[in-house]
Amino acid sequence: MNSRLGRYTLITVASFLLSVAAADEFVDSDHDGVLDKNDKCLNTPPLKKMKKGFKYSSLFSEVERSEIPVSIPVDNTGCALDRDVDGVPDYLDYCPDNTAIEISKGVSKNGCSLHSDGDGTPDYRDKCPNTKQGIKTDRFGCPI
């Protein structure tokens, strides 16, 4: 009788451990649509919470709908999209469609072209990069 009980306990424990391991295989802890086992950017922050009354599904009550996180757009590796490849993810990028020329002269932490001399002309287009601030300039940053 004891060996039967021991075998049953062993099988139960083994089954439980296998089910826990299998469940971990299908976890998406940051809710970005990419399973943790394939996610290179774990803990991608949610963009926002859905507002009350948002028509997500009739399966959820109004209170439950307001608690559903909406994830930022990610690629198939779970990392935030950066369409213009300037190093600033789209969800933080105020200028998400910079060209390669704009990016080559540098971008600010919010993803927009730098304006080093403060004349209002972005560095990538500024042919007079040391114009003093407040001086009227043409579209190339040179004094008029």
N, CA, C and O atoms as CSV, one atom per row, in Angstrom:
chain,resi,resn,atom,element,x,y,z
A,1,MET,N,N,0.820,-1.196,0.000
A,1,MET,CA,C,0.000,0.000,0.000
A,1,MET,C,C,0.867,1.265,0.000
A,1,MET,O,O,0.560,2.219,-0.714
A,2,ASN,N,N,1.939,1.282,0.788
A,2,ASN,CA,C,2.813,2.446,0.852
A,2,ASN,C,C,3.511,2.712,-0.469
A,2,ASN,O,O,3.658,3.869,-0.864
A,3,SER,N,N,3.945,1.662,-1.162
A,3,SER,CA,C,4.631,1.868,-2.440
A,3,SER,C,C,3.666,2.426,-3.486
A,3,SER,O,O,4.061,3.217,-4.342
A,4,ARG,N,N,2.414,2.013,-3.415
A,4,ARG,CA,C,1.406,2.550,-4.312
A,4,ARG,C,C,1.174,4.040,-4.067
A,4,ARG,O,O,1.088,4.823,-5.013
A,5,LEU,N,N,1.075,4.423,-2.810
A,5,LEU,CA,C,0.869,5.803,-2.427
A,5,LEU,C,C,2.082,6.645,-2.822
A,5,LEU,O,O,1.943,7.771,-3.299
A,6,GLY,N,N,3.263,6.087,-2.617
A,6,GLY,CA,C,4.495,6.791,-2.988
A,6,GLY,C,C,4.573,7.015,-4.486
A,6,GLY,O,O,4.947,8.094,-4.946
A,7,ARG,N,N,4.210,5.966,-5.257
A,7,ARG,CA,C,4.213,6.082,-6.709
A,7,ARG,C,C,3.185,7.113,-7.177
A,7,ARG,O,O,3.458,7.905,-8.079
A,8,TYR,N,N,2.012,7.096,-6.562
A,8,TYR,CA,C,0.966,8.049,-6.906
A,8,TYR,C,C,1.430,9.482,-6.602
A,8,TYR,O,O,1.233,10.388,-7.412
A,9,THR,N,N,2.038,9.676,-5.446
A,9,THR,CA,C,2.552,10.997,-5.058
A,9,THR,C,C,3.632,11.452,-6.027
A,9,THR,O,O,3.646,12.610,-6.444
A,10,LEU,N,N,4.528,10.557,-6.383
A,10,LEU,CA,C,5.601,10.879,-7.317
A,10,LEU,C,C,5.043,11.276,-8.685
A,10,LEU,O,O,5.507,12.243,-9.289
A,11,ILE,N,N,4.060,10.539,-9.166
A,11,ILE,CA,C,3.439,10.842,-10.457
A,11,ILE,C,C,2.715,12.181,-10.399
A,11,ILE,O,O,2.790,12.973,-11.339
A,12,THR,N,N,2.015,12.433,-9.298
A,12,THR,CA,C,1.298,13.698,-9.131
A,12,THR,C,C,2.262,14.878,-9.118
A,12,THR,O,O,2.022,15.882,-9.788
A,13,VAL,N,N,3.339,14.764,-8.369
A,13,VAL,CA,C,4.321,15.836,-8.287
A,13,VAL,C,C,4.981,16.055,-9.654
A,13,VAL,O,O,5.157,17.195,-10.083
A,14,ALA,N,N,5.341,14.971,-10.329
A,14,ALA,CA,C,5.964,15.078,-11.650
A,14,ALA,C,C,5.008,15.737,-12.645
A,14,ALA,O,O,5.424,16.583,-13.436
A,15,SER,N,N,3.745,15.359,-12.609
A,15,SER,CA,C,2.742,15.955,-13.501
A,15,SER,C,C,2.596,17.442,-13.235
A,15,SER,O,O,2.488,18.244,-14.163
A,16,PHE,N,N,2.593,17.804,-11.952
A,16,PHE,CA,C,2.486,19.217,-11.588
A,16,PHE,C,C,3.689,20.000,-12.107
A,16,PHE,O,O,3.521,21.074,-12.685
A,17,LEU,N,N,4.884,19.484,-11.913
A,17,LEU,CA,C,6.096,20.166,-12.369
A,17,LEU,C,C,6.114,20.305,-13.886
A,17,LEU,O,O,6.531,21.342,-14.403
A,18,LEU,N,N,5.672,19.284,-14.606
A,18,LEU,CA,C,5.610,19.361,-16.063
A,18,LEU,C,C,4.594,20.400,-16.523
A,18,LEU,O,O,4.834,21.122,-17.492
A,19,SER,N,N,3.461,20.477,-15.831
A,19,SER,CA,C,2.441,21.458,-16.221
A,19,SER,C,C,2.928,22.884,-15.953
A,19,SER,O,O,2.631,23.794,-16.727
A,20,VAL,N,N,3.675,23.086,-14.856
A,20,VAL,CA,C,4.232,24.408,-14.571
A,20,VAL,C,C,5.257,24.774,-15.636
A,20,VAL,O,O,5.267,25.908,-16.116
A,21,ALA,N,N,6.118,23.836,-16.011
A,21,ALA,CA,C,7.126,24.100,-17.050
A,21,ALA,C,C,6.450,24.396,-18.382
A,21,ALA,O,O,6.890,25.286,-19.110
A,22,ALA,N,N,5.390,23.665,-18.713
A,22,ALA,CA,C,4.672,23.900,-19.968
A,22,ALA,C,C,3.982,25.256,-19.945
A,22,ALA,O,O,3.941,25.949,-20.962
A,23,ALA,N,N,3.436,25.645,-18.784
A,23,ALA,CA,C,2.768,26.942,-18.673
A,23,ALA,C,C,3.774,28.076,-18.873
A,23,ALA,O,O,3.447,29.079,-19.508
A,24,ASP,N,N,4.992,27.934,-18.341
A,24,ASP,CA,C,6.028,28.954,-18.513
A,24,ASP,C,C,6.405,29.126,-19.979
A,24,ASP,O,O,6.870,30.191,-20.383
A,25,GLU,N,N,6.205,28.087,-20.767
A,25,GLU,CA,C,6.522,28.118,-22.190
A,25,GLU,C,C,5.638,29.119,-22.942
A,25,GLU,O,O,6.021,29.605,-24.006
A,26,PHE,N,N,4.451,29.430,-22.390
A,26,PHE,CA,C,3.478,30.282,-23.068
A,26,PHE,C,C,3.187,31.570,-22.297
A,26,PHE,O,O,2.058,32.061,-22.317
A,27,VAL,N,N,4.188,32.114,-21.627
A,27,VAL,CA,C,4.018,33.326,-20.827
A,27,VAL,C,C,4.428,34.559,-21.637
A,27,VAL,O,O,5.451,34.557,-22.322
A,28,ASP,N,N,3.619,35.596,-21.546
A,28,ASP,CA,C,3.928,36.896,-22.140
A,28,ASP,C,C,3.749,37.924,-21.020
A,28,ASP,O,O,2.716,38.590,-20.942
A,29,SER,N,N,4.751,38.048,-20.162
A,29,SER,CA,C,4.620,38.842,-18.946
A,29,SER,C,C,4.438,40.336,-19.197
A,29,SER,O,O,3.835,41.014,-18.366
A,30,ASP,N,N,4.936,40.876,-20.310
A,30,ASP,CA,C,4.755,42.305,-20.559
A,30,ASP,C,C,3.582,42.595,-21.505
A,30,ASP,O,O,3.358,43.746,-21.880
A,31,HIS,N,N,2.845,41.567,-21.886
A,31,HIS,CA,C,1.615,41.690,-22.683
A,31,HIS,C,C,1.830,42.432,-23.998
A,31,HIS,O,O,0.987,43.231,-24.406
A,32,ASP,N,N,2.957,42.168,-24.663
A,32,ASP,CA,C,3.222,42.839,-25.936
A,32,ASP,C,C,2.948,41.942,-27.134
A,32,ASP,O,O,3.154,42.349,-28.277
A,33,GLY,N,N,2.479,40.713,-26.876
A,33,GLY,CA,C,2.159,39.796,-27.957
A,33,GLY,C,C,3.307,38.884,-28.346
A,33,GLY,O,O,3.164,38.078,-29.265
A,34,VAL,N,N,4.452,38.992,-27.664
A,34,VAL,CA,C,5.610,38.140,-27.942
A,34,VAL,C,C,5.898,37.336,-26.680
A,34,VAL,O,O,6.077,37.905,-25.603
A,35,LEU,N,N,5.942,36.005,-26.817
A,35,LEU,CA,C,6.196,35.147,-25.663
A,35,LEU,C,C,7.558,35.450,-25.054
A,35,LEU,O,O,8.513,35.757,-25.767
A,36,ASP,N,N,7.639,35.362,-23.722
A,36,ASP,CA,C,8.882,35.676,-23.014
A,36,ASP,C,C,10.079,34.908,-23.554
A,36,ASP,O,O,11.187,35.444,-23.593
A,37,LYS,N,N,9.875,33.663,-23.973
A,37,LYS,CA,C,10.999,32.864,-24.463
A,37,LYS,C,C,11.595,33.437,-25.753
A,37,LYS,O,O,12.750,33.151,-26.069
A,38,ASN,N,N,10.826,34.247,-26.510
A,38,ASN,CA,C,11.293,34.858,-27.751
A,38,ASN,C,C,11.514,36.367,-27.626
A,38,ASN,O,O,11.955,37.009,-28.579
A,39,ASP,N,N,11.210,36.934,-26.458
A,39,ASP,CA,C,11.200,38.382,-26.263
A,39,ASP,C,C,12.590,38.892,-25.882
A,39,ASP,O,O,13.108,38.554,-24.817
A,40,LYS,N,N,13.193,39.707,-26.755
A,40,LYS,CA,C,14.520,40.272,-26.483
A,40,LYS,C,C,14.431,41.553,-25.665
A,40,LYS,O,O,15.441,42.032,-25.149
A,41,CYS,N,N,13.233,42.108,-25.545
A,41,CYS,CA,C,13.025,43.345,-24.781
A,41,CYS,C,C,11.912,43.108,-23.766
A,41,CYS,O,O,10.818,43.659,-23.888
A,42,LEU,N,N,12.200,42.291,-22.774
A,42,LEU,CA,C,11.207,42.018,-21.740
A,42,LEU,C,C,10.857,43.302,-21.009
A,42,LEU,O,O,11.668,44.225,-20.933
A,43,ASN,N,N,9.670,43.356,-20.482
A,43,ASN,CA,C,9.171,44.511,-19.735
A,43,ASN,C,C,8.962,45.746,-20.602
A,43,ASN,O,O,9.181,46.869,-20.147
A,44,THR,N,N,8.536,45.545,-21.858
A,44,THR,CA,C,8.138,46.667,-22.696
A,44,THR,C,C,6.979,47.363,-21.982
A,44,THR,O,O,5.996,46.710,-21.631
A,45,PRO,N,N,7.079,48.682,-21.760
A,45,PRO,CA,C,6.026,49.348,-20.987
A,45,PRO,C,C,4.727,49.465,-21.771
A,45,PRO,O,O,4.754,49.625,-22.991
A,46,PRO,N,N,3.576,49.386,-21.077
A,46,PRO,CA,C,2.318,49.612,-21.779
A,46,PRO,C,C,2.212,51.081,-22.178
A,46,PRO,O,O,2.671,51.961,-21.449
A,47,LEU,N,N,1.615,51.339,-23.319
A,47,LEU,CA,C,1.468,52.705,-23.809
A,47,LEU,C,C,0.461,53.474,-22.966
A,47,LEU,O,O,0.702,54.617,-22.578
A,48,LYS,N,N,-0.648,52.846,-22.692
A,48,LYS,CA,C,-1.695,53.494,-21.903
A,48,LYS,C,C,-2.688,52.435,-21.460
A,48,LYS,O,O,-2.649,51.296,-21.924
A,49,LYS,N,N,-3.562,52.817,-20.574
A,49,LYS,CA,C,-4.676,51.958,-20.178
A,49,LYS,C,C,-5.885,52.378,-20.998
A,49,LYS,O,O,-6.051,53.555,-21.320
A,50,MET,N,N,-6.722,51.414,-21.332
A,50,MET,CA,C,-7.931,51.754,-22.075
A,50,MET,C,C,-8.852,52.597,-21.206
A,50,MET,O,O,-8.919,52.405,-19.992
A,51,LYS,N,N,-9.554,53.521,-21.824
A,51,LYS,CA,C,-10.471,54.381,-21.098
A,51,LYS,C,C,-11.780,53.653,-20.861
A,51,LYS,O,O,-12.147,52.738,-21.598
A,52,LYS,N,N,-12.476,54.077,-19.820
A,52,LYS,CA,C,-13.780,53.488,-19.533
A,52,LYS,C,C,-14.696,53.654,-20.736
A,52,LYS,O,O,-14.698,54.696,-21.390
A,53,GLY,N,N,-15.462,52.630,-21.015
A,53,GLY,CA,C,-16.406,52.684,-22.114
A,53,GLY,C,C,-15.809,52.318,-23.456
A,53,GLY,O,O,-16.521,52.281,-24.459
A,54,PHE,N,N,-14.507,52.047,-23.494
A,54,PHE,CA,C,-13.863,51.660,-24.751
A,54,PHE,C,C,-14.481,50.356,-25.237
A,54,PHE,O,O,-14.597,49.412,-24.455
A,55,LYS,N,N,-14.873,50.276,-26.484
A,55,LYS,CA,C,-15.534,49.086,-27.023
A,55,LYS,C,C,-14.506,48.022,-27.390
A,55,LYS,O,O,-14.187,47.846,-28.566
A,56,TYR,N,N,-13.992,47.320,-26.400
A,56,TYR,CA,C,-12.999,46.266,-26.644
A,56,TYR,C,C,-13.698,44.947,-26.920
A,56,TYR,O,O,-13.442,44.291,-27.930
A,57,SER,N,N,-14.566,44.576,-26.028
A,57,SER,CA,C,-15.303,43.331,-26.193
A,57,SER,C,C,-16.476,43.333,-25.239
A,57,SER,O,O,-16.392,43.881,-24.140
A,58,SER,N,N,-17.560,42.725,-25.654
A,58,SER,CA,C,-18.717,42.643,-24.779
A,58,SER,C,C,-18.487,41.626,-23.660
A,58,SER,O,O,-19.310,41.508,-22.752
A,59,LEU,N,N,-17.370,40.893,-23.721
A,59,LEU,CA,C,-17.078,39.906,-22.681
A,59,LEU,C,C,-16.625,40.561,-21.381
A,59,LEU,O,O,-16.689,39.936,-20.322
A,60,PHE,N,N,-16.169,41.811,-21.446
A,60,PHE,CA,C,-15.644,42.487,-20.273
A,60,PHE,C,C,-16.612,43.549,-19.797
A,60,PHE,O,O,-17.269,44.215,-20.597
A,61,SER,N,N,-16.692,43.700,-18.485
A,61,SER,CA,C,-17.509,44.779,-17.936
A,61,SER,C,C,-16.785,46.099,-18.144
A,61,SER,O,O,-15.613,46.106,-18.521
A,62,GLU,N,N,-17.459,47.208,-17.908
A,62,GLU,CA,C,-16.849,48.526,-18.103
A,62,GLU,C,C,-15.626,48.698,-17.208
A,62,GLU,O,O,-14.620,49.257,-17.644
A,63,VAL,N,N,-15.696,48.229,-15.973
A,63,VAL,CA,C,-14.561,48.333,-15.044
A,63,VAL,C,C,-13.397,47.493,-15.554
A,63,VAL,O,O,-12.254,47.950,-15.538
A,64,GLU,N,N,-13.668,46.278,-16.004
A,64,GLU,CA,C,-12.600,45.417,-16.516
A,64,GLU,C,C,-11.961,46.011,-17.762
A,64,GLU,O,O,-10.745,45.925,-17.928
A,65,ARG,N,N,-12.763,46.618,-18.649
A,65,ARG,CA,C,-12.216,47.233,-19.863
A,65,ARG,C,C,-11.235,48.340,-19.517
A,65,ARG,O,O,-10.240,48.522,-20.220
A,66,SER,N,N,-11.493,49.084,-18.447
A,66,SER,CA,C,-10.619,50.192,-18.094
A,66,SER,C,C,-9.289,49.708,-17.532
A,66,SER,O,O,-8.359,50.503,-17.402
A,67,GLU,N,N,-9.175,48.444,-17.200
A,67,GLU,CA,C,-7.954,47.903,-16.624
A,67,GLU,C,C,-7.083,47.162,-17.637
A,67,GLU,O,O,-6.000,46.696,-17.283
A,68,ILE,N,N,-7.527,47.044,-18.883
A,68,ILE,CA,C,-6.768,46.290,-19.877
A,68,ILE,C,C,-5.651,47.169,-20.428
A,68,ILE,O,O,-5.929,48.224,-20.997
A,69,PRO,N,N,-4.376,46.752,-20.270
A,69,PRO,CA,C,-3.288,47.584,-20.807
A,69,PRO,C,C,-3.212,47.475,-22.323
A,69,PRO,O,O,-3.462,46.408,-22.882
A,70,VAL,N,N,-2.872,48.562,-22.986
A,70,VAL,CA,C,-2.655,48.563,-24.423
A,70,VAL,C,C,-1.152,48.675,-24.626
A,70,VAL,O,O,-0.538,49.648,-24.188
A,71,SER,N,N,-0.561,47.699,-25.280
A,71,SER,CA,C,0.888,47.689,-25.443
A,71,SER,C,C,1.339,48.578,-26.585
A,71,SER,O,O,0.589,48.848,-27.523
A,72,ILE,N,N,2.587,49.029,-26.483
A,72,ILE,CA,C,3.177,49.800,-27.564
A,72,ILE,C,C,3.469,48.857,-28.723
A,72,ILE,O,O,3.644,47.659,-28.501
A,73,PRO,N,N,3.527,49.360,-29.948
A,73,PRO,CA,C,3.826,48.498,-31.100
A,73,PRO,C,C,5.252,47.934,-30.991
A,73,PRO,O,O,6.207,48.669,-30.736
A,74,VAL,N,N,5.370,46.633,-31.186
A,74,VAL,CA,C,6.673,45.972,-31.114
A,74,VAL,C,C,6.906,45.137,-32.364
A,74,VAL,O,O,5.965,44.794,-33.081
A,75,ASP,N,N,8.179,44.812,-32.618
A,75,ASP,CA,C,8.503,43.919,-33.735
A,75,ASP,C,C,8.396,42.474,-33.259
A,75,ASP,O,O,7.969,42.230,-32.131
A,76,ASN,N,N,8.774,41.522,-34.092
A,76,ASN,CA,C,8.609,40.104,-33.730
A,76,ASN,C,C,9.598,39.638,-32.667
A,76,ASN,O,O,9.516,38.493,-32.221
A,77,THR,N,N,10.537,40.498,-32.245
A,77,THR,CA,C,11.439,40.147,-31.144
A,77,THR,C,C,10.977,40.767,-29.836
A,77,THR,O,O,11.621,40.581,-28.804
A,78,GLY,N,N,9.864,41.506,-29.865
A,78,GLY,CA,C,9.327,42.115,-28.653
A,78,GLY,C,C,9.907,43.477,-28.335
A,78,GLY,O,O,9.639,44.026,-27.267
A,79,CYS,N,N,10.695,44.034,-29.242
A,79,CYS,CA,C,11.292,45.353,-29.023
A,79,CYS,C,C,10.435,46.430,-29.695
A,79,CYS,O,O,9.832,46.195,-30.742
A,80,ALA,N,N,10.393,47.608,-29.080
A,80,ALA,CA,C,9.592,48.715,-29.602
A,80,ALA,C,C,10.041,49.080,-31.006
A,80,ALA,O,O,11.235,49.084,-31.307
A,81,LEU,N,N,9.075,49.386,-31.861
A,81,LEU,CA,C,9.381,49.764,-33.237
A,81,LEU,C,C,10.131,51.090,-33.294
A,81,LEU,O,O,9.874,51.998,-32.503
A,82,ASP,N,N,11.052,51.185,-34.232
A,82,ASP,CA,C,11.818,52.411,-34.502
A,82,ASP,C,C,11.933,52.507,-36.014
A,82,ASP,O,O,12.957,52.141,-36.592
A,83,ARG,N,N,10.866,53.006,-36.661
A,83,ARG,CA,C,10.789,53.011,-38.124
A,83,ARG,C,C,11.945,53.728,-38.797
A,83,ARG,O,O,12.452,53.255,-39.814
A,84,ASP,N,N,12.374,54.860,-38.250
A,84,ASP,CA,C,13.442,55.612,-38.913
A,84,ASP,C,C,14.842,55.217,-38.436
A,84,ASP,O,O,15.832,55.790,-38.892
A,85,VAL,N,N,14.932,54.266,-37.543
A,85,VAL,CA,C,16.194,53.695,-37.055
A,85,VAL,C,C,17.140,54.796,-36.548
A,85,VAL,O,O,18.323,54.822,-36.886
A,86,ASP,N,N,16.591,55.699,-35.732
A,86,ASP,CA,C,17.421,56.756,-35.150
A,86,ASP,C,C,17.800,56.467,-33.704
A,86,ASP,O,O,18.456,57.280,-33.053
A,87,GLY,N,N,17.386,55.305,-33.203
A,87,GLY,CA,C,17.717,54.928,-31.836
A,87,GLY,C,C,16.673,55.353,-30.817
A,87,GLY,O,O,16.816,55.064,-29.629
A,88,VAL,N,N,15.625,56.036,-31.264
A,88,VAL,CA,C,14.544,56.460,-30.378
A,88,VAL,C,C,13.297,55.687,-30.787
A,88,VAL,O,O,12.812,55.856,-31.905
A,89,PRO,N,N,12.759,54.827,-29.887
A,89,PRO,CA,C,11.571,54.048,-30.266
A,89,PRO,C,C,10.402,54.956,-30.642
A,89,PRO,O,O,10.248,56.044,-30.088
A,90,ASP,N,N,9.585,54.500,-31.584
A,90,ASP,CA,C,8.476,55.308,-32.111
A,90,ASP,C,C,7.572,55.865,-31.015
A,90,ASP,O,O,7.084,56.988,-31.144
A,91,TYR,N,N,7.338,55.116,-29.946
A,91,TYR,CA,C,6.413,55.604,-28.924
A,91,TYR,C,C,6.991,56.792,-28.143
A,91,TYR,O,O,6.244,57.478,-27.445
A,92,LEU,N,N,8.289,57.048,-28.241
A,92,LEU,CA,C,8.920,58.207,-27.610
A,92,LEU,C,C,9.361,59.250,-28.633
A,92,LEU,O,O,9.775,60.348,-28.261
A,93,ASP,N,N,9.274,58.914,-29.917
A,93,ASP,CA,C,9.831,59.723,-31.000
A,93,ASP,C,C,8.837,60.780,-31.477
A,93,ASP,O,O,7.771,60.441,-31.992
A,94,TYR,N,N,9.180,62.062,-31.308
A,94,TYR,CA,C,8.337,63.159,-31.779
A,94,TYR,C,C,8.469,63.339,-33.285
A,94,TYR,O,O,7.613,63.959,-33.916
A,95,CYS,N,N,9.542,62.797,-33.864
A,95,CYS,CA,C,9.800,62.905,-35.302
A,95,CYS,C,C,10.133,61.498,-35.827
A,95,CYS,O,O,11.290,61.223,-36.144
A,96,PRO,N,N,9.142,60.613,-35.923
A,96,PRO,CA,C,9.419,59.206,-36.236
A,96,PRO,C,C,9.776,58.904,-37.686
A,96,PRO,O,O,10.070,57.756,-38.018
A,97,ASP,N,N,9.755,59.911,-38.554
A,97,ASP,CA,C,10.035,59.668,-39.970
A,97,ASP,C,C,11.249,60.436,-40.468
A,97,ASP,O,O,11.261,60.903,-41.607
A,98,ASN,N,N,12.275,60.572,-39.622
A,98,ASN,CA,C,13.505,61.257,-40.048
A,98,ASN,C,C,14.151,60.509,-41.202
A,98,ASN,O,O,14.041,59.288,-41.310
A,99,THR,N,N,14.830,61.265,-42.063
A,99,THR,CA,C,15.570,60.647,-43.162
A,99,THR,C,C,16.977,60.299,-42.682
A,99,THR,O,O,17.402,60.742,-41.615
A,100,ALA,N,N,17.688,59.513,-43.466
A,100,ALA,CA,C,19.059,59.137,-43.118
A,100,ALA,C,C,19.951,60.363,-43.000
A,100,ALA,O,O,20.837,60.404,-42.148
A,101,ILE,N,N,19.726,61.365,-43.850
A,101,ILE,CA,C,20.531,62.595,-43.798
A,101,ILE,C,C,20.303,63.323,-42.475
A,101,ILE,O,O,21.253,63.786,-41.843
A,102,GLU,N,N,19.042,63.422,-42.059
A,102,GLU,CA,C,18.732,64.080,-40.783
A,102,GLU,C,C,19.396,63.350,-39.628
A,102,GLU,O,O,19.995,63.974,-38.753
A,103,ILE,N,N,19.288,62.036,-39.629
A,103,ILE,CA,C,19.846,61.218,-38.550
A,103,ILE,C,C,21.366,61.307,-38.521
A,103,ILE,O,O,21.967,61.271,-37.447
A,104,SER,N,N,21.998,61.425,-39.699
A,104,SER,CA,C,23.463,61.461,-39.761
A,104,SER,C,C,24.041,62.656,-39.011
A,104,SER,O,O,25.176,62.589,-38.538
A,105,LYS,N,N,23.296,63.736,-38.893
A,105,LYS,CA,C,23.767,64.927,-38.163
A,105,LYS,C,C,23.349,64.890,-36.696
A,105,LYS,O,O,23.677,65.796,-35.929
A,106,GLY,N,N,22.637,63.858,-36.313
A,106,GLY,CA,C,22.250,63.692,-34.914
A,106,GLY,C,C,20.804,64.047,-34.640
A,106,GLY,O,O,20.205,64.887,-35.311
A,107,VAL,N,N,20.262,63.383,-33.633
A,107,VAL,CA,C,18.896,63.655,-33.200
A,107,VAL,C,C,18.890,63.847,-31.679
A,107,VAL,O,O,19.758,63.343,-30.966
A,108,SER,N,N,17.898,64.581,-31.213
A,108,SER,CA,C,17.752,64.812,-29.775
A,108,SER,C,C,17.174,63.565,-29.112
A,108,SER,O,O,16.851,62.590,-29.791
A,109,LYS,N,N,17.042,63.597,-27.781
A,109,LYS,CA,C,16.508,62.437,-27.063
A,109,LYS,C,C,15.050,62.167,-27.409
A,109,LYS,O,O,14.545,61.073,-27.156
A,110,ASN,N,N,14.356,63.170,-27.995
A,110,ASN,CA,C,12.978,62.927,-28.427
A,110,ASN,C,C,12.893,62.575,-29.910
A,110,ASN,O,O,11.794,62.497,-30.459
A,111,GLY,N,N,14.051,62.360,-30.575
A,111,GLY,CA,C,14.083,61.865,-31.940
A,111,GLY,C,C,14.022,62.903,-33.037
A,111,GLY,O,O,13.907,62.546,-34.210
A,112,CYS,N,N,14.095,64.182,-32.692
A,112,CYS,CA,C,14.035,65.236,-33.709
A,112,CYS,C,C,15.435,65.739,-34.045
A,112,CYS,O,O,16.367,65.601,-33.253
A,113,SER,N,N,15.567,66.326,-35.235
A,113,SER,CA,C,16.850,66.843,-35.702
A,113,SER,C,C,17.407,67.889,-34.741
A,113,SER,O,O,16.665,68.693,-34.177
A,114,LEU,N,N,18.720,67.861,-34.568
A,114,LEU,CA,C,19.378,68.845,-33.710
A,114,LEU,C,C,19.414,70.218,-34.383
A,114,LEU,O,O,19.480,70.324,-35.608
A,115,HIS,N,N,19.368,71.261,-33.562
A,115,HIS,CA,C,19.501,72.656,-34.000
A,115,HIS,C,C,20.582,73.273,-33.107
A,115,HIS,O,O,20.269,74.059,-32.212
A,116,SER,N,N,21.826,72.931,-33.340
A,116,SER,CA,C,22.919,73.278,-32.427
A,116,SER,C,C,23.105,74.770,-32.190
A,116,SER,O,O,23.345,75.183,-31.055
A,117,ASP,N,N,22.999,75.594,-33.238
A,117,ASP,CA,C,23.263,77.018,-33.038
A,117,ASP,C,C,22.014,77.817,-32.674
A,117,ASP,O,O,22.099,79.024,-32.448
A,118,GLY,N,N,20.868,77.166,-32.616
A,118,GLY,CA,C,19.639,77.819,-32.166
A,118,GLY,C,C,19.030,78.799,-33.149
A,118,GLY,O,O,18.226,79.645,-32.758
A,119,ASP,N,N,19.399,78.700,-34.425
A,119,ASP,CA,C,18.854,79.633,-35.416
A,119,ASP,C,C,17.548,79.142,-36.037
A,119,ASP,O,O,16.949,79.830,-36.864
A,120,GLY,N,N,17.117,77.968,-35.640
A,120,GLY,CA,C,15.862,77.430,-36.166
A,120,GLY,C,C,16.024,76.541,-37.375
A,120,GLY,O,O,15.046,75.960,-37.845
A,121,THR,N,N,17.231,76.419,-37.891
A,121,THR,CA,C,17.495,75.563,-39.046
A,121,THR,C,C,18.152,74.284,-38.537
A,121,THR,O,O,19.175,74.346,-37.854
A,122,PRO,N,N,17.576,73.119,-38.861
A,122,PRO,CA,C,18.169,71.869,-38.376
A,122,PRO,C,C,19.596,71.681,-38.904
A,122,PRO,O,O,19.917,72.094,-40.018
A,123,ASP,N,N,20.435,71.056,-38.093
A,123,ASP,CA,C,21.855,70.871,-38.431
A,123,ASP,C,C,22.073,70.213,-39.790
A,123,ASP,O,O,23.011,70.576,-40.499
A,124,TYR,N,N,21.237,69.265,-40.165
A,124,TYR,CA,C,21.452,68.554,-41.427
A,124,TYR,C,C,21.322,69.478,-42.641
A,124,TYR,O,O,21.844,69.169,-43.712
A,125,ARG,N,N,20.623,70.617,-42.477
A,125,ARG,CA,C,20.404,71.549,-43.577
A,125,ARG,C,C,21.172,72.866,-43.392
A,125,ARG,O,O,21.204,73.696,-44.300
A,126,ASP,N,N,21.784,73.057,-42.229
A,126,ASP,CA,C,22.412,74.329,-41.867
A,126,ASP,C,C,23.783,74.487,-42.525
A,126,ASP,O,O,24.736,73.793,-42.170
A,127,LYS,N,N,23.870,75.417,-43.498
A,127,LYS,CA,C,25.141,75.666,-44.204
A,127,LYS,C,C,25.985,76.709,-43.480
A,127,LYS,O,O,27.152,76.910,-43.816
A,128,CYS,N,N,25.398,77.369,-42.487
A,128,CYS,CA,C,26.113,78.347,-41.653
A,128,CYS,C,C,25.892,77.936,-40.191
A,128,CYS,O,O,25.084,78.551,-39.494
A,129,PRO,N,N,26.603,76.901,-39.721
A,129,PRO,CA,C,26.320,76.300,-38.426
A,129,PRO,C,C,26.636,77.152,-37.195
A,129,PRO,O,O,26.313,76.739,-36.081
A,130,ASN,N,N,27.251,78.314,-37.352
A,130,ASN,CA,C,27.583,79.130,-36.180
A,130,ASN,C,C,26.832,80.454,-36.139
A,130,ASN,O,O,27.294,81.404,-35.507
A,131,THR,N,N,25.681,80.529,-36.803
A,131,THR,CA,C,24.867,81.742,-36.794
A,131,THR,C,C,24.356,81.967,-35.378
A,131,THR,O,O,23.881,81.041,-34.722
A,132,LYS,N,N,24.458,83.205,-34.918
A,132,LYS,CA,C,24.009,83.516,-33.562
A,132,LYS,C,C,22.488,83.479,-33.490
A,132,LYS,O,O,21.789,83.815,-34.446
A,133,GLN,N,N,22.005,83.064,-32.340
A,133,GLN,CA,C,20.567,82.990,-32.117
A,133,GLN,C,C,19.959,84.387,-32.202
A,133,GLN,O,O,20.542,85.348,-31.700
A,134,GLY,N,N,18.805,84.504,-32.828
A,134,GLY,CA,C,18.098,85.768,-32.944
A,134,GLY,C,C,18.337,86.495,-34.265
A,134,GLY,O,O,17.615,87.434,-34.602
A,135,ILE,N,N,19.351,86.059,-35.012
A,135,ILE,CA,C,19.619,86.666,-36.319
A,135,ILE,C,C,18.702,86.014,-37.339
A,135,ILE,O,O,18.541,84.793,-37.346
A,136,LYS,N,N,18.098,86.828,-38.203
A,136,LYS,CA,C,17.202,86.318,-39.240
A,136,LYS,C,C,18.021,85.546,-40.264
A,136,LYS,O,O,19.048,86.031,-40.739
A,137,THR,N,N,17.557,84.319,-40.609
A,137,THR,CA,C,18.300,83.460,-41.529
A,137,THR,C,C,17.410,82.977,-42.661
A,137,THR,O,O,16.183,83.028,-42.581
A,138,ASP,N,N,18.068,82.504,-43.725
A,138,ASP,CA,C,17.328,81.876,-44.825
A,138,ASP,C,C,17.076,80.404,-44.464
A,138,ASP,O,O,17.368,79.978,-43.347
A,139,ARG,N,N,16.545,79.646,-45.395
A,139,ARG,CA,C,16.204,78.254,-45.092
A,139,ARG,C,C,17.417,77.357,-44.904
A,139,ARG,O,O,17.276,76.214,-44.470
A,140,PHE,N,N,18.605,77.854,-45.221
A,140,PHE,CA,C,19.824,77.098,-45.019
A,140,PHE,C,C,20.591,77.539,-43.768
A,140,PHE,O,O,21.705,77.073,-43.531
A,141,GLY,N,N,20.004,78.431,-42.972
A,141,GLY,CA,C,20.599,78.855,-41.717
A,141,GLY,C,C,21.637,79.950,-41.847
A,141,GLY,O,O,22.363,80.225,-40.892
A,142,CYS,N,N,21.721,80.578,-43.003
A,142,CYS,CA,C,22.691,81.664,-43.211
A,142,CYS,C,C,21.996,83.016,-43.011
A,142,CYS,O,O,20.822,83.167,-43.350
A,143,PRO,N,N,22.718,83.991,-42.464
A,143,PRO,CA,C,22.121,85.315,-42.242
A,143,PRO,C,C,21.624,85.932,-43.553
A,143,PRO,O,O,22.246,85.803,-44.607
A,144,ILE,N,N,20.481,86.606,-43.441
A,144,ILE,CA,C,19.905,87.245,-44.629
A,144,ILE,C,C,20.545,88.610,-44.803
A,144,ILE,O,O,20.213,89.333,-45.742
